Amino acid sequence: MKNFMMVTIKSDPQLGENSIFISADLFNHADYSNNRVLHLRIGKTNHKVIVKTSKSSQESNTFYFNPALIKKSFLKDGHLYGVKLTKDAIHIGPVVGILAPRIGSRSRPYGGQTRFFQELMASARKLGEICFAFYFSDIDWKKRVINGSYHSNKGWQRMKFPIPDVIYPRGKFWLPSQAEYRRRLNNLGVAILNPPMVGKWDAYRFLKNNPELLPYLPETRLVNSFHQVEIMAKKYRSIYLKPVNGTKGKNIIRVSKNKNSPGYSYYYQSNGTLYKGNAPDFYYLKKRLRPLMAGRSYLVQREISLIRYDGGLVDIRVMAQKDNRGRWELTGMACRGGKRGAITSNISSGGSGKKVETVLRKAFSDNKQINQIMETVAFVSLTAAQTLEYNLGNCGEMGIDIGVDKLGQVWFIEANLRPARYVFSMIGEKETRLKSVETPLLYARYLAGFQG
């Protein structure tokens, strides 16, 4: 039996409330018998239904439901849905719940992620999936119903949905305070698309245990005391101090030995402004950095002499995602160029997007070297994704940040389990962005058992 197909669901008031009329092609394909009792499964809801057909049925790939059953099943008349037919059940969907708290206005209920969620829901409709956004507080556990948020050409609406087959966590899913909710969802068999975010130090330790990745990891130490900073500052001309759990380039500090005088210079960004300070020796450096570090856990890392574009530092964001068969693939890659003088390349700190080929051709003239760099970037990205997944548990996607130095050496910088996609729009790669939106939904099919 074919594992997955798309069908149109139509309304027929003449049918009994728990009866489904199936077009002859699907009925024969599934090898069902008339008036057989099956389970109808949409997300974690389950209804017993009686299936029927007629040999004179002219339509193909069509189910007919009583209007009351359509409503009870959270479906819409005339819409296309994914279906998996098994010996004893009809599965429709999958149902994908994007989990994130509402934080914005009525028109932008999910702040900076609102557009992304709208794109997910539009892609889900094309793929025959049911996709909505919700938070734990929206769940009615007694009725097993969620009062979720849904976007269509009518704008944002609040609607009832079933407990989903798959949750796509995009905010505050892994908080310790929500452990009981996660346990209850797990007991219902809900699959989770991505594990919790991992700190930079744990990621480094996991990757360091893979010998294949060792040549691509810049020396890094956890700052248990300022002694580690002192060791690295003496060993390298410039180092970076990065918060273990930081994101978007926030609270990063660059420290450099002064060239023509004793002491150190240090740089940090705050609210888009770059600040510079000086310390005559390490004692004063330590004294001046402590308030900036503000009790956060940090790691110290040697500086990579990254290639530049228009005077700004450049790194490569690689989108690694799993497909509808659960296999890792690289959806796309783009360069992020920092502002001139900035100490990071982050878009959120005022950086811009560039095409990878454009940046590499400006930095290197040898086509063979450029091709080798691209191959190495792909190898490091895929190997890092697989290695982190081995240590963290099932993962559906990662944003891998890769650096290339002025000699063409490739370096792993960090991985993000909640990757943004905006950089693909910035460089005009709309198809790559749309694919990066669609791929998690295809992977959700795999997680929910619709394809494999």
Buried (B, 14 or more C-beta within 10 A) or exposed (E): EEEBBEBBBBBBEEBEEBBBBBBBBBBEBBEBEEEEEBEBBBBBBEBEBBBBBEEEBEEEBBBBBBEBBBBBBBBBEEBBBBBBBBEEEBBBBBBBBBBBBBBEEEEBBBEEBBBBBBBBBBBBBEBBBBBBBBBBEBBEEEEBBBBBBBBEEEEBEEEBBBBBBBBBBBBBBBEEEBEEBBEBBEEEEBBBBBBEBBBBBBBBBBBEEBEEBEEBBBEBBBBEEBEBBBEBBEEBEBBBBBBBBBBEBBBBBBBBBEEEEEEBBBBBBEEEEBEEBEBEEBEBBBEBBEEBBEEBBBBBBBBBBBBBBEEBBBBBBBBBBBBBEBEBBBBBBBBBBBBEEBBBBBBBBBBBBBBBEEBBEBBBEEEEBBEBBBEBBBBBBBBBBBBBBEBBEEBBBBBBBBBBBEEBBBBBBBBBBBBBBBBBBBBEBEEBBBBBBBBBBBBBBBBBBBBE
